[in-house]
Amino acid sequence: MGLRKNLAVIVFVAILGFGDSGRASVDGAAQFIYTLGNQAISTLQASNLTLEQREAHFRGLLAQGFDLRFIGRFVLGKHWRAATPDEKNDYLSLFSEYVLQTYSSRLGGYSGQTLTVIGARQASEKDIVVQTQIDRPSGPPILAEWRVRANGEQYRIIDVAVEGISMAVTQRAEFGAVVQRNGIPGLLTALRARTTKISATASLN
């Protein structure tokens, strides 16, 4: 299904429920994810760039597309309030690097993928969920839902769920378990270790 047909479906859904402003937000979020996703795929498949160059460019796209500060605070949950100002600054810096390294290393070897927007819906006053399908040369398609927060005409990703599993919720549970065992300093130590040497299957457990 092409982008034009996808966006026609999105506009129809928006007209039913949200009027002009809602339609613009849903349509804009869908276009944002489509553009960002295909830029990422094009970068990862660029044969004229080294792996390091592809990952560096990909990291830049992620940093631009994700609201890493918002996600980081959500992931730390109730422990955010207990952290000192220095711990908060260290945590946000390490968390951002952790996310960027994790996703660039996981996606760095991808090739031959295509991304299609298959739907979108208004999830709350500020948030839109954009549904995508990534088709691969081998293996079944990957279904993902991107939760996008709209601020005027600006869009930032605040969560992504792959096959129904939320990145933010999963990391919140993992980080919370580390803090329960070792406190915030222990979480910072774990994140520092992971960002020093990270693999596609790295875990904080």
Backbone as a chain_set.jsonl record, in Angstrom:
{"seq": "MGLRKNLAVIVFVAILGFGDSGRASVDGAAQFIYTLGNQAISTLQASNLTLEQREAHFRGLLAQGFDLRFIGRFVLGKHWRAATPDEKNDYLSLFSEYVLQTYSSRLGGYSGQTLTVIGARQASEKDIVVQTQIDRPSGPPILAEWRVRANGEQYRIIDVAVEGISMAVTQRAEFGAVVQRNGIPGLLTALRARTTKISATASLN", "coords": {"N": [[0.847, -1.188, 0.0], [0.655, 2.159, -0.917], [2.077, 5.349, 0.111], [0.355, 7.488, -0.496], [-2.205, 6.31, -0.54], [-2.276, 5.361, 2.064], [-2.214, 7.753, 3.574], [-4.599, 8.851, 2.76], [-6.432, 7.172, 4.006], [-5.811, 7.787, 6.663], [-6.551, 10.506, 6.8], [-9.312, 10.242, 6.417], [-10.091, 8.836, 8.739], [-9.417, 10.758, 10.633], [-11.165, 12.859, 9.994], [-13.582, 11.798, 10.799], [-13.417, 11.859, 13.59], [-11.973, 14.071, 14.725], [-11.868, 16.579, 13.467], [-10.55, 19.58, 11.815], [-8.058, 20.388, 13.127], [-7.288, 18.03, 14.42], [-7.075, 16.329, 12.227], [-4.923, 17.469, 10.869], [-2.865, 17.025, 12.739], [-2.744, 14.186, 12.927], [-2.255, 13.502, 10.259], [0.157, 14.902, 9.886], [1.847, 13.645, 11.787], [1.93, 11.051, 10.772], [3.225, 11.505, 8.326], [5.648, 12.449, 9.303], [6.729, 10.146, 10.621], [6.884, 8.41, 8.428], [8.741, 9.769, 6.782], [11.02, 10.021, 8.49], [11.504, 7.299, 9.084], [12.09, 6.2, 6.555], [14.287, 7.725, 5.857], [16.07, 6.761, 7.757], [16.27, 4.046, 7.001], [17.343, 4.345, 4.404], [19.789, 5.469, 5.091], [21.007, 3.366, 6.535], [21.334, 1.564, 4.521], [23.118, 2.661, 2.811], [25.526, 2.166, 0.578], [27.789, 3.541, -0.05], [28.871, 4.504, 2.235], [30.81, 3.917, 5.195], [30.357, 1.409, 7.806], [30.597, 2.643, 10.286], [30.108, 5.311, 9.575], [27.475, 5.124, 8.648], [26.149, 4.37, 11.002], [26.674, 6.602, 12.596], [25.282, 8.64, 11.248], [22.738, 7.585, 11.434], [22.367, 7.617, 14.199], [22.205, 10.369, 14.539], [19.754, 10.908, 13.285], [18.023, 9.521, 15.016], [18.422, 10.958, 17.397], [17.341, 13.369, 16.658], [14.705, 12.675, 16.109], [13.581, 11.388, 18.357], [12.233, 12.181, 21.569], [14.316, 12.222, 23.806], [14.842, 13.136, 26.385], [12.292, 13.318, 27.589], [11.491, 10.614, 27.404], [13.496, 9.424, 28.933], [12.983, 10.456, 31.532], [10.432, 9.381, 31.975], [11.04, 6.648, 31.949], [12.666, 6.376, 34.219], [10.812, 6.908, 36.152], [9.213, 6.969, 39.336], [11.598, 7.186, 40.667], [12.936, 9.334, 39.683], [12.359, 11.664, 41.128], [13.755, 11.226, 43.454], [16.38, 11.423, 42.784], [19.481, 13.211, 42.789], [20.36, 16.551, 41.579], [22.8, 16.341, 40.107], [22.856, 13.582, 39.621], [20.581, 13.331, 38.029], [21.346, 14.787, 35.745], [23.573, 13.255, 34.894], [22.309, 10.811, 34.467], [20.406, 11.379, 32.374], [22.15, 12.037, 30.295], [23.603, 9.628, 30.011], [21.483, 7.844, 29.528], [20.439, 8.778, 27.074], [22.635, 8.267, 25.39], [22.772, 5.509, 25.694], [20.332, 4.623, 24.525], [20.706, 5.538, 21.866], [23.032, 4.141, 21.084], [22.174, 1.494, 21.435], [20.04, 1.177, 19.556], [21.265, 1.893, 17.145], [23.219, -0.084, 16.918], [21.65, -2.358, 16.795], [20.246, -1.992, 14.426], [22.112, -1.499, 12.547], [23.041, -3.446, 10.722], [20.984, -3.927, 8.969], [19.372, -4.515, 5.825], [17.729, -3.995, 2.723], [15.135, -3.45, 3.608], [11.76, -2.179, 3.624], [9.588, 0.46, 4.524], [6.266, 1.017, 5.465], [3.541, 3.127, 6.088], [0.709, 2.15, 7.764], [-1.48, 2.992, 9.139], [-2.995, 5.356, 11.451], [-3.8, 6.996, 14.508], [-5.511, 9.246, 16.727], [-4.353, 9.376, 19.936], [-4.437, 10.744, 22.317], [-4.937, 14.103, 23.585], [-2.533, 15.325, 22.821], [-1.038, 13.296, 21.657], [-0.283, 11.022, 19.0], [-0.668, 7.844, 17.564], [1.195, 6.105, 15.325], [1.036, 3.586, 12.979], [3.161, 1.19, 11.559], [4.575, -0.92, 9.01], [7.328, -2.932, 8.49], [8.82, -4.392, 5.883], [10.812, -7.224, 5.141], [13.558, -8.759, 3.334], [14.017, -11.396, 4.119], [12.259, -13.319, 6.467], [9.386, -12.569, 8.557], [7.171, -9.667, 8.256], [7.812, -6.698, 10.215], [5.881, -5.295, 12.668], [5.166, -2.154, 13.95], [4.369, 0.354, 16.372], [4.371, 3.751, 16.674], [4.518, 6.165, 19.08], [3.758, 9.421, 18.914], [4.368, 12.704, 19.897], [2.755, 15.732, 19.474], [3.62, 19.108, 19.018], [2.428, 21.875, 18.179], [3.511, 22.261, 14.975], [5.584, 20.595, 15.282], [7.01, 17.384, 15.776], [7.735, 14.661, 17.9], [9.067, 11.5, 18.784], [7.897, 9.548, 21.454], [7.652, 6.998, 22.336], [8.035, 3.612, 21.236], [6.489, 0.728, 20.099], [7.144, -2.548, 19.397], [5.794, -5.238, 17.788], [3.833, -5.153, 19.748], [5.232, -4.75, 22.116], [6.3, -2.367, 24.335], [8.921, -0.045, 24.154], [9.554, 1.951, 26.079], [8.086, 1.177, 28.374], [9.144, -1.366, 28.862], [11.871, -0.765, 29.364], [11.516, 0.814, 31.603], [10.688, -1.033, 33.528], [13.011, -2.642, 33.627], [15.011, -0.801, 34.418], [13.933, 0.054, 36.836], [14.138, -2.277, 38.365], [16.909, -2.484, 38.631], [17.478, -0.148, 40.111], [16.088, -0.717, 42.455], [17.662, -2.775, 43.464], [20.296, -1.728, 43.546], [20.231, 1.022, 43.83], [20.171, 4.451, 42.574], [22.866, 5.234, 41.963], [23.868, 2.714, 41.269], [22.425, 2.143, 38.952], [23.425, 4.144, 37.269], [26.074, 3.32, 37.093], [25.714, 0.868, 35.756], [24.603, 1.745, 33.321], [26.708, 3.295, 32.39], [28.636, 1.346, 31.973], [27.391, -0.126, 29.954], [27.243, 1.711, 27.861], [29.862, 2.032, 27.313], [30.741, -0.33, 26.208], [28.752, -1.864, 24.128], [26.299, -4.228, 22.973], [24.152, -5.807, 20.514], [22.407, -7.346, 21.957], [22.442, -6.422, 24.511], [21.705, -6.141, 27.997], [20.316, -4.809, 30.993], [19.873, -6.463, 33.086]], "CA": [[0.0, 0.0, 0.0], [1.502, 3.328, -1.03], [1.895, 6.421, 1.088], [-0.819, 8.282, -0.837], [-3.387, 5.594, -0.081], [-2.234, 5.339, 3.527], [-2.577, 9.056, 4.109], [-6.02, 9.032, 2.507], [-7.117, 6.469, 5.096], [-5.572, 8.559, 7.885], [-7.377, 11.702, 6.729], [-10.697, 9.82, 6.601], [-10.274, 8.549, 10.156], [-9.335, 12.011, 11.373], [-12.388, 13.618, 9.747], [-14.659, 11.21, 11.591], [-13.36, 12.08, 15.021], [-11.197, 15.141, 15.325], [-11.959, 17.854, 12.79], [-9.397, 20.072, 11.068], [-6.799, 20.349, 13.873], [-6.93, 16.628, 14.617], [-6.66, 15.764, 10.945], [-3.571, 17.957, 10.584], [-1.924, 16.363, 13.633], [-2.61, 12.794, 12.535], [-1.605, 13.499, 8.953], [1.534, 15.349, 10.063], [2.596, 12.614, 12.499], [2.139, 9.947, 9.84], [4.259, 11.926, 7.37], [6.884, 12.528, 10.082], [7.252, 8.793, 10.805], [7.237, 7.884, 7.115], [9.976, 10.418, 6.329], [12.119, 9.639, 9.377], [11.778, 5.871, 8.912], [12.74, 5.93, 5.277], [15.633, 8.306, 5.928], [16.89, 5.822, 8.531], [16.525, 2.867, 6.175], [18.261, 4.748, 3.343], [21.107, 5.644, 5.7], [21.563, 2.062, 6.891], [21.605, 0.802, 3.304], [24.002, 3.461, 1.944], [26.733, 1.375, 0.31], [28.945, 4.431, -0.22], [29.331, 4.898, 3.561], [31.279, 2.829, 6.056], [29.414, 1.068, 8.861], [30.686, 3.687, 11.306], [29.447, 6.512, 9.066], [26.034, 4.867, 8.635], [25.648, 4.4, 12.372], [26.741, 7.981, 13.079], [24.166, 9.364, 10.646], [21.522, 7.012, 12.001], [22.268, 8.149, 15.557], [21.74, 11.742, 14.417], [18.322, 10.859, 13.001], [17.334, 9.132, 16.242], [18.493, 12.069, 18.343], [16.432, 14.392, 16.168], [13.326, 12.195, 16.059], [13.091, 10.938, 19.661], [12.326, 13.083, 22.71], [15.046, 11.357, 24.725], [14.696, 13.634, 27.755], [10.976, 12.897, 28.073], [11.498, 9.163, 27.57], [14.367, 9.108, 30.054], [12.292, 10.745, 32.782], [9.369, 8.393, 32.124], [11.639, 5.349, 32.25], [13.132, 6.372, 35.605], [9.602, 6.863, 36.954], [9.191, 7.601, 40.66], [12.962, 7.378, 41.152], [13.426, 10.629, 39.211], [12.25, 12.66, 42.195], [14.735, 10.935, 44.504], [17.736, 11.633, 42.27], [20.057, 14.546, 42.976], [20.534, 17.235, 40.285], [23.927, 15.763, 39.37], [22.45, 12.246, 39.158], [19.646, 13.522, 36.92], [22.115, 15.174, 34.559], [24.347, 12.091, 34.46], [21.38, 9.795, 33.972], [19.864, 11.754, 31.071], [23.234, 11.927, 29.319], [23.885, 8.21, 29.8], [20.309, 7.21, 28.93], [20.393, 9.147, 25.662], [23.69, 7.526, 24.701], [22.373, 4.094, 25.74], [19.307, 4.407, 23.504], [21.286, 5.74, 20.541], [23.936, 3.025, 20.791], [21.413, 0.251, 21.337], [19.291, 1.075, 18.309], [22.155, 1.923, 15.986], [23.878, -1.383, 16.801], [20.651, -3.355, 16.384], [19.773, -1.753, 13.074], [23.226, -1.19, 11.659], [23.25, -4.453, 9.696], [19.784, -4.153, 8.182], [19.444, -4.196, 4.403], [16.608, -4.442, 1.919], [13.85, -3.216, 4.229], [10.889, -1.092, 3.195], [8.666, 0.859, 5.58], [4.975, 1.514, 4.992], [2.57, 3.565, 7.092], [-0.531, 1.41, 7.528], [-2.579, 3.603, 9.866], [-2.665, 6.293, 12.519], [-4.975, 7.387, 15.282], [-5.292, 10.18, 17.824], [-4.362, 8.608, 21.176], [-4.777, 11.688, 23.373], [-4.97, 15.458, 23.041], [-1.243, 15.66, 22.237], [-0.319, 12.142, 21.117], [-0.786, 10.241, 17.868], [-0.003, 6.566, 17.366], [1.352, 5.795, 13.9], [1.316, 2.159, 12.781], [3.974, 0.933, 10.378], [5.009, -2.282, 8.708], [8.636, -2.994, 7.843], [8.972, -5.647, 5.151], [12.203, -7.644, 5.046], [13.788, -9.786, 2.308], [13.853, -12.7, 4.761], [11.585, -13.162, 7.742], [8.08, -11.917, 8.479], [7.192, -8.211, 8.449], [7.87, -6.178, 11.583], [4.834, -4.324, 12.925], [5.563, -1.235, 15.016], [3.526, 1.51, 16.638], [5.177, 4.876, 17.129], [3.728, 7.181, 19.776], [4.322, 10.705, 18.531], [3.784, 13.859, 20.58], [2.709, 16.909, 18.607], [3.695, 20.429, 19.64], [2.258, 22.685, 16.984], [3.89, 21.491, 13.793], [6.753, 19.808, 15.634], [6.67, 16.036, 16.205], [8.832, 13.889, 18.484], [8.672, 10.158, 19.214], [8.06, 9.338, 22.89], [7.687, 5.554, 22.597], [7.806, 2.735, 20.093], [6.134, -0.63, 20.482], [7.386, -3.505, 18.323], [4.99, -6.434, 18.046], [3.081, -4.953, 20.977], [6.101, -4.563, 23.289], [6.704, -0.968, 24.438], [10.299, 0.223, 24.535], [9.61, 2.74, 27.309], [7.579, 0.381, 29.501], [10.12, -2.429, 29.117], [13.05, -0.179, 29.999], [11.117, 1.289, 32.932], [10.733, -2.196, 34.416], [14.412, -3.051, 33.774], [15.732, 0.196, 35.203], [13.386, 0.029, 38.185], [14.703, -3.428, 39.068], [18.294, -2.152, 38.962], [17.458, 0.842, 41.186], [15.661, -1.405, 43.674], [18.779, -3.567, 43.984], [21.573, -1.028, 43.711], [20.068, 2.456, 43.913], [20.45, 5.221, 41.362], [24.282, 5.096, 41.582], [24.052, 1.429, 40.602], [21.904, 2.278, 37.588], [24.379, 4.954, 36.509], [27.231, 2.459, 36.824], [25.325, -0.102, 34.732], [24.48, 2.453, 32.051], [28.055, 3.706, 31.96], [29.287, 0.141, 31.449], [26.756, -0.506, 28.693], [27.576, 2.658, 26.798], [31.287, 1.865, 26.996], [30.826, -1.468, 25.302], [27.363, -2.319, 24.009], [26.019, -5.176, 21.901], [22.75, -5.803, 20.117], [21.593, -8.074, 22.916], [22.79, -5.944, 25.849], [20.607, -6.035, 28.956], [20.729, -4.325, 32.316], [19.592, -7.47, 34.109]], "C": [[0.882, 1.236, 0.0], [1.182, 4.383, 0.003], [0.633, 7.207, 0.786], [-2.088, 7.618, -0.339], [-3.435, 5.566, 1.435], [-2.708, 6.654, 4.11], [-4.037, 9.373, 3.839], [-6.852, 8.37, 3.598], [-6.998, 7.266, 6.391], [-6.462, 9.796, 7.906], [-8.842, 11.348, 6.978], [-10.999, 9.548, 8.064], [-10.294, 9.837, 10.961], [-10.598, 12.839, 11.196], [-13.52, 13.109, 10.618], [-14.628, 11.705, 13.028], [-12.784, 13.382, 15.509], [-11.224, 16.476, 14.588], [-10.638, 18.29, 12.19], [-8.095, 19.955, 11.835], [-6.35, 18.923, 14.11], [-6.436, 15.993, 13.343], [-5.227, 16.192, 10.624], [-2.542, 17.246, 11.452], [-1.688, 14.92, 13.214], [-1.867, 12.682, 11.213], [-0.129, 13.868, 9.089], [2.397, 14.311, 10.76], [2.898, 11.435, 11.586], [3.242, 10.281, 8.834], [5.624, 11.978, 8.049], [7.519, 11.144, 10.232], [7.683, 8.198, 9.466], [8.582, 8.455, 6.647], [11.166, 9.972, 7.158], [12.5, 8.172, 9.167], [12.512, 5.576, 7.626], [14.11, 6.595, 5.174], [16.57, 7.355, 6.671], [17.252, 4.603, 7.702], [17.515, 3.198, 5.065], [19.678, 4.9, 3.877], [21.757, 4.295, 5.971], [21.927, 1.233, 5.669], [22.579, 1.522, 2.37], [25.339, 2.738, 1.745], [27.986, 2.24, 0.166], [29.5, 4.92, 1.121], [29.845, 3.685, 4.321], [30.217, 2.549, 7.116], [29.407, 2.149, 9.934], [29.977, 4.962, 10.856], [27.932, 6.334, 9.038], [25.452, 4.961, 10.037], [25.66, 5.814, 12.939], [25.579, 8.81, 12.537], [22.852, 8.888, 11.236], [21.291, 7.533, 13.421], [21.756, 9.591, 15.531], [20.241, 11.809, 14.139], [17.525, 10.497, 14.249], [17.295, 10.288, 17.238], [17.525, 13.177, 17.946], [14.979, 13.955, 16.302], [12.732, 11.814, 17.4], [13.226, 12.048, 20.694], [12.99, 12.298, 23.842], [14.952, 11.828, 26.168], [13.362, 13.178, 28.35], [10.957, 11.395, 28.348], [12.332, 8.772, 28.782], [13.696, 9.344, 31.388], [11.17, 9.741, 33.026], [9.938, 7.051, 32.559], [12.113, 5.29, 33.706], [11.967, 6.419, 36.594], [9.724, 7.594, 38.281], [10.597, 7.879, 41.19], [13.553, 8.711, 40.699], [13.426, 11.651, 40.336], [13.304, 12.464, 43.276], [16.168, 11.222, 44.064], [18.196, 13.06, 42.563], [20.177, 15.224, 41.611], [21.678, 16.656, 39.456], [23.567, 14.38, 38.82], [21.489, 12.363, 37.986], [20.392, 13.87, 35.633], [22.908, 13.996, 34.006], [23.442, 11.043, 33.829], [20.869, 10.144, 32.578], [20.919, 11.656, 29.98], [23.509, 10.468, 28.978], [22.714, 7.505, 29.126], [20.228, 7.519, 27.441], [21.427, 8.365, 24.86], [23.359, 6.039, 24.623], [21.353, 3.784, 24.645], [19.905, 4.514, 22.105], [22.207, 4.584, 20.151], [23.169, 1.728, 20.585], [20.738, 0.12, 19.981], [20.182, 1.129, 17.085], [22.852, 0.584, 15.809], [22.902, -2.462, 16.356], [20.283, -3.215, 14.92], [20.89, -1.571, 12.065], [23.431, -2.187, 10.536], [22.053, -4.708, 8.815], [20.026, -3.79, 6.722], [18.201, -4.732, 3.709], [15.239, -4.208, 2.52], [13.07, -2.107, 3.528], [9.888, -0.816, 4.301], [7.412, 1.452, 4.971], [4.139, 1.959, 6.184], [1.246, 2.877, 6.792], [-1.713, 1.968, 8.317], [-2.081, 4.579, 10.899], [-3.948, 6.669, 13.236], [-4.568, 8.394, 16.352], [-5.424, 9.394, 19.123], [-4.731, 9.462, 22.378], [-4.76, 13.075, 22.754], [-3.681, 15.815, 22.313], [-0.598, 14.532, 21.447], [-1.062, 11.462, 19.981], [0.004, 8.946, 17.805], [-0.006, 6.247, 15.876], [1.772, 4.337, 13.768], [2.09, 1.967, 11.483], [4.227, -0.562, 10.215], [6.337, -2.203, 7.981], [8.767, -4.366, 7.198], [10.448, -5.944, 4.939], [12.364, -8.699, 3.962], [13.621, -11.195, 2.864], [13.23, -12.485, 6.128], [10.268, -12.425, 7.575], [8.199, -10.413, 8.66], [7.253, -7.86, 9.933], [6.794, -5.109, 11.723], [5.244, -3.455, 14.11], [4.554, -0.109, 15.131], [4.381, 2.591, 17.281], [4.266, 5.89, 17.804], [4.425, 8.519, 19.59], [3.6, 11.815, 19.283], [3.892, 15.083, 19.676], [2.76, 18.176, 19.435], [3.646, 21.44, 18.507], [2.534, 21.831, 15.759], [5.151, 20.675, 14.03], [6.317, 18.449, 16.182], [7.913, 15.35, 16.76], [8.281, 12.552, 18.954], [8.907, 10.033, 20.716], [7.975, 7.865, 23.271], [7.54, 4.825, 21.268], [7.533, 1.338, 20.622], [6.313, -1.534, 19.263], [6.698, -4.806, 18.687], [4.309, -6.347, 19.412], [3.902, -4.722, 22.228], [6.652, -3.146, 23.288], [8.149, -0.848, 24.889], [10.357, 0.899, 25.895], [9.167, 1.931, 28.52], [8.568, -0.721, 29.862], [11.345, -1.879, 29.84], [12.73, 0.345, 31.393], [11.167, 0.134, 33.934], [12.177, -2.629, 34.673], [15.175, -2.08, 34.678], [15.255, 0.199, 36.653], [13.953, -1.107, 39.0], [16.143, -3.151, 39.492], [18.332, -1.171, 40.134], [17.042, 0.201, 42.502], [16.816, -2.175, 44.299], [19.966, -2.714, 44.388], [21.463, 0.485, 43.817], [20.386, 3.151, 42.591], [21.931, 5.175, 40.981], [24.555, 3.776, 40.86], [23.543, 1.457, 39.175], [22.877, 3.066, 36.724], [25.616, 4.137, 36.151], [26.927, 1.472, 35.708], [25.222, 0.562, 33.365], [25.84, 2.872, 31.504], [28.799, 2.514, 31.357], [28.715, -0.237, 30.091], [27.127, 0.438, 27.566], [29.054, 2.633, 26.443], [31.486, 0.734, 25.989], [29.455, -2.112, 25.226], [27.225, -3.286, 22.846], [24.531, -5.144, 21.604], [21.85, -6.474, 21.133], [21.863, -7.622, 24.34], [21.561, -5.809, 26.715], [21.157, -5.54, 30.276], [20.492, -5.353, 33.397], [20.866, -8.209, 34.501]], "O": [[1.774, 1.351, 0.84], [0.157, 4.324, 0.682], [-0.098, 7.566, 1.709], [-2.957, 8.284, 0.224], [-4.5, 5.727, 2.031], [-3.516, 6.669, 5.038], [-4.658, 10.097, 4.617], [-7.848, 8.928, 4.058], [-7.973, 7.405, 7.13], [-7.068, 10.101, 8.934], [-9.542, 12.081, 7.677], [-12.034, 9.972, 8.579], [-11.105, 9.987, 11.874], [-11.062, 13.462, 12.151], [-14.327, 13.892, 11.118], [-15.676, 11.946, 13.626], [-13.081, 13.78, 16.635], [-10.628, 17.437, 15.075], [-9.712, 17.489, 12.061], [-7.106, 19.477, 11.28], [-5.159, 18.626, 14.015], [-5.489, 15.207, 13.361], [-4.418, 15.385, 10.167], [-1.464, 16.898, 10.971], [-0.541, 14.477, 13.152], [-0.958, 11.865, 11.068], [0.734, 13.23, 8.486], [3.55, 14.108, 10.38], [3.998, 10.883, 11.622], [4.089, 9.44, 8.53], [6.635, 11.602, 7.456], [8.717, 10.985, 9.996], [8.729, 7.556, 9.379], [9.449, 7.719, 6.177], [12.2, 9.588, 6.612], [13.684, 7.843, 9.082], [13.455, 4.785, 7.611], [14.996, 6.09, 4.484], [17.719, 7.164, 6.271], [18.404, 4.17, 7.697], [18.432, 2.42, 4.805], [20.646, 4.517, 3.219], [22.934, 4.103, 5.668], [22.733, 0.307, 5.761], [22.838, 1.051, 1.263], [26.176, 2.709, 2.648], [29.106, 1.738, 0.25], [30.481, 5.662, 1.151], [29.374, 2.566, 4.118], [29.293, 3.34, 7.306], [28.348, 2.53, 10.435], [29.32, 5.623, 11.66], [27.187, 7.26, 9.358], [24.394, 5.555, 10.24], [24.754, 6.188, 13.683], [24.966, 9.586, 13.269], [21.958, 9.689, 11.508], [20.163, 7.851, 13.798], [20.971, 9.992, 16.391], [19.54, 12.66, 14.686], [16.478, 11.087, 14.515], [16.26, 10.561, 17.845], [16.956, 13.846, 18.808], [14.11, 14.782, 16.581], [11.518, 11.9, 17.584], [14.218, 12.776, 20.698], [12.311, 11.774, 24.726], [14.978, 11.007, 27.085], [13.315, 12.705, 29.486], [10.473, 10.953, 29.39], [11.94, 7.905, 29.564], [13.822, 8.521, 32.294], [10.973, 9.295, 34.157], [9.382, 6.392, 33.438], [11.972, 4.254, 34.356], [12.117, 6.015, 37.747], [10.267, 8.697, 38.347], [10.767, 8.722, 42.071], [14.549, 9.173, 41.256], [14.378, 12.417, 40.485], [13.703, 13.421, 43.939], [17.073, 11.258, 44.897], [17.393, 13.992, 42.58], [20.103, 14.548, 40.585], [21.546, 16.496, 38.243], [23.926, 14.045, 37.692], [21.571, 11.578, 37.042], [20.108, 13.32, 34.569], [22.919, 13.762, 32.797], [23.767, 10.463, 32.793], [20.894, 9.295, 31.687], [20.619, 11.239, 28.861], [23.633, 10.109, 27.807], [22.918, 6.664, 28.25], [19.976, 6.624, 26.634], [21.128, 7.86, 23.777], [23.63, 5.387, 23.615], [21.493, 2.797, 23.923], [19.639, 3.667, 21.252], [22.163, 4.107, 19.018], [23.472, 0.955, 19.676], [20.845, -0.917, 19.327], [19.889, 0.478, 16.082], [23.063, 0.147, 14.678], [23.277, -3.378, 15.624], [20.035, -4.214, 14.244], [20.641, -1.497, 10.862], [23.951, -1.815, 9.484], [22.087, -5.617, 7.985], [20.789, -2.872, 6.419], [17.685, -5.791, 4.066], [14.253, -4.721, 1.991], [13.654, -1.213, 2.916], [9.395, -1.743, 4.945], [7.483, 2.289, 4.071], [4.042, 1.241, 7.18], [0.716, 3.004, 5.688], [-2.832, 1.473, 8.181], [-0.887, 4.63, 11.195], [-5.033, 6.664, 12.655], [-3.43, 8.394, 16.823], [-6.474, 8.811, 19.392], [-5.279, 8.952, 23.355], [-4.591, 13.216, 21.543], [-3.713, 16.523, 21.306], [0.302, 14.782, 20.644], [-2.287, 11.342, 19.992], [1.223, 8.956, 17.976], [-1.06, 6.134, 15.25], [2.752, 3.909, 14.378], [1.723, 2.51, 10.442], [4.108, -1.345, 11.157], [6.467, -1.498, 6.98], [8.819, -5.383, 7.89], [11.236, -5.059, 4.607], [11.431, -9.455, 3.689], [13.139, -12.087, 2.167], [13.624, -11.579, 6.863], [10.053, -11.739, 6.576], [9.213, -9.928, 9.161], [6.804, -8.623, 10.788], [6.793, -4.127, 10.981], [5.628, -3.974, 15.158], [3.964, 0.329, 14.143], [5.03, 2.367, 18.302], [3.346, 6.417, 17.178], [5.547, 8.718, 20.055], [2.37, 11.863, 19.305], [4.968, 15.422, 19.183], [2.044, 18.313, 20.427], [4.675, 21.816, 17.945], [1.881, 20.813, 15.533], [5.723, 20.125, 13.09], [5.367, 18.369, 16.961], [8.997, 15.437, 16.183], [7.162, 12.478, 19.462], [9.984, 10.37, 21.206], [8.206, 7.521, 24.43], [6.991, 5.36, 20.305], [8.254, 0.831, 21.481], [5.7, -1.306, 18.22], [6.964, -5.403, 19.731], [4.22, -7.337, 20.138], [3.337, -4.518, 23.303], [7.376, -2.753, 22.374], [8.558, -1.463, 25.874], [11.115, 0.478, 26.769], [9.8, 1.99, 29.574], [8.804, -0.981, 31.042], [11.803, -2.466, 30.82], [13.59, 0.32, 32.273], [11.636, 0.306, 35.059], [12.534, -2.948, 35.807], [15.893, -2.496, 35.588], [16.053, 0.329, 37.581], [14.225, -0.945, 40.19], [16.554, -3.536, 40.587], [19.132, -1.342, 41.054], [17.585, 0.538, 43.554], [16.94, -2.226, 45.523], [20.574, -2.936, 45.435], [22.483, 1.171, 43.887], [20.811, 2.519, 41.624], [22.244, 5.085, 39.794], [25.379, 3.724, 39.947], [24.152, 0.866, 38.284], [23.127, 2.7, 35.575], [26.143, 4.246, 35.044], [27.753, 1.251, 34.822], [25.693, 0.016, 32.367], [26.083, 2.807, 30.299], [29.503, 2.653, 30.357], [29.453, -0.621, 29.183], [27.307, 0.003, 26.429], [29.457, 3.149, 25.4], [32.283, 0.833, 25.056], [29.041, -2.821, 26.143], [27.943, -3.18, 21.852], [23.748, -4.54, 22.337], [20.65, -6.201, 21.17], [21.554, -8.346, 25.286], [20.498, -5.412, 26.24], [22.303, -5.81, 30.634], [20.884, -5.128, 34.541], [20.827, -9.097, 35.353]]}, "num_chains": 1, "name": "protein.A"}
